[in-house]
Amino acid sequence: MQAEQAYIKFIDHSEANSKSNTVKNRRVALRQFFEFLPRDASWDDVEQYHIQDWVDSLKLDDYAPRSIRNKVYVVSAFYGYM
């Protein structure tokens, strides 16, 4: 499954089971994560260090710990959904 198809299915699944703010937050978290990845990285090339580097950048941008946990959960849920 390609990343775009997986993303659409994941969001569709989220919309069926969640409130609109939750879906919006999931979209934002995934967009932020995929924009953070190196341009030459594919969605299936993601390693643990990519996520840790992203978390470190969120901390530097002064995101609250709870916001960071929620964003990491979304990325984890997305990959679990795959």
C-alpha positions in Angstrom: 0.0 0.0 0.0 1.3 3.4 -0.9 1.7 6.1 1.8 -1.0 8.3 0.3 -3.5 5.5 0.1 -2.6 4.4 3.7 -3.0 8.0 4.9 -6.4 8.3 3.3 -7.6 5.0 4.7 -6.3 5.9 8.2 -8.0 9.3 8.2 -11.3 7.8 6.8 -11.1 5.2 9.6 -10.5 8.0 12.1 -13.4 10.1 10.8 -15.7 7.1 11.3 -14.7 6.7 15.0 -13.7 10.2 16.2 -14.7 13.8 16.7 -13.7 16.4 14.1 -11.0 18.0 16.3 -9.4 14.6 16.8 -9.3 13.9 13.0 -7.9 17.4 12.5 -5.2 16.8 15.1 -4.3 13.5 13.5 -4.0 15.1 10.1 -1.7 17.8 11.5 0.5 15.3 13.4 1.0 13.1 10.3 1.7 16.1 8.0 4.2 17.5 10.5 5.9 14.1 10.8 6.1 13.4 7.0 7.3 17.0 6.4 10.1 16.4 9.0 11.4 13.3 7.3 14.3 13.8 4.8 13.1 14.4 1.3 14.6 11.1 0.1 13.0 9.0 2.8 10.0 6.9 2.0 7.2 6.3 4.5 8.4 2.7 4.8 12.0 3.7 5.4 11.1 5.2 8.8 13.3 4.1 11.6 13.1 4.7 15.4 15.7 7.4 15.2 13.5 9.4 12.7 10.8 9.5 15.4 13.2 10.4 18.1 14.7 13.2 16.1 11.2 14.5 15.4 10.3 14.4 19.1 13.5 16.3 19.9 12.6 18.9 17.3 9.1 19.3 18.8 10.7 19.8 22.2 12.9 22.5 20.8 9.8 24.1 19.3 8.4 24.2 22.9 5.5 21.7 22.3 3.9 20.6 25.6 4.8 17.0 26.7 1.2 16.0 26.3 1.1 17.3 22.7 4.2 15.4 21.9 2.8 12.2 23.3 -0.4 12.7 21.3 1.6 13.3 18.1 3.8 10.2 18.6 0.7 8.2 19.3 -0.8 9.3 16.0 2.3 8.3 14.1 2.4 5.0 16.0 -1.3 4.3 15.3 -0.8 5.1 11.6 2.1 2.6 11.3 0.1 0.1 13.3 -2.8 0.6 11.0 -0.6 -0.2 8.0 
